[in-house]
Amino acid sequence: MSNLSIYQHLMNYLKKYWHVVIIVIAAAILAVAAGNIRPNQPQPPIVANPPQATGTPPVIIPTTTPEVITSDVDTSDWKTYKNEVYGFEFKYPEEFSLNEQSIALTGGNADVMKILFEMPKKVTDNCNCSLSITVANNRNRLKITEWMRQRGYTTLEQFNKEKEQYGALAGRLIQSEFFFHDLPAIEYDRAMEGGGSHVTLIALNRIILVFGGYSESYNFNDQNSDSNNIRELYDAIVSTVIFTKIKNNE
């Protein structure tokens, strides 16, 4: 084919497809322009450890760490109380005495015995307070929160309603769940103008062991006498608890 024929063939092609040629040229010009502009645009900051994208957010599962109530009080010379029937023991100060009372059964979650601490005046004079331990039935193995609800403890839901209605007059309620020597337990702190209480409840198969500290003033936790802090004594007693026959209560 001659050069003239090639030229004529090319011109005929351009006349037929001139609009396609224009689009191709325009696209090439825009591509070059974009390449020249992009480097001059501000770049995002460099993150040393950028977060990794995931399909779904991570699920956080709350856990409870087994723990015990501890105390710095020296209990080495304290007396020891042992209960062979329900399989527990604890220590208490030498100058205290115990008043153990058996209680007739009246229901599936009724008290079966109570131990009252008789404390010297140097402890009670300035706090109007008392300490006790109660053994209560839990024949249906209820969760402690359900057992408390059936026994008439103020629940967090009830307290929130009281708080909305009465404000500061509703007092304070703090409730926390934990494990005591691998046993489910709850610390329950209730304070009102008419008195305050601090209770530790431990579920031991078919019984609930209830350690109670009570005061006629607002806050059991802050009661002090000249020689003792009642909350420190309470924690020290609870910290000495040992369960000896857990399976006997099954």
Secondary structure, DSSP 8 states (H G I E B T S, - for coil): --HHHHHHHHHHHHHHSHHHHHHHHHHHHHHHHHHHHGGGS------SS-----SS---------EE-----S--TT-EEEEETTTTEEEEE-TT-EEEEEE----STT-EEEEEEEE--HHHHTTT-EEEEEEEEE-TT---HHHHHHHHT---HHHHHHHHHHHGGGG-EEEEEEEEETTEEEEEEEEEETTEEEEEEEEEETTEEEEEEEEESSS-GGG-B-SS-BHHHHHHHHHHT-EES-GGGG-
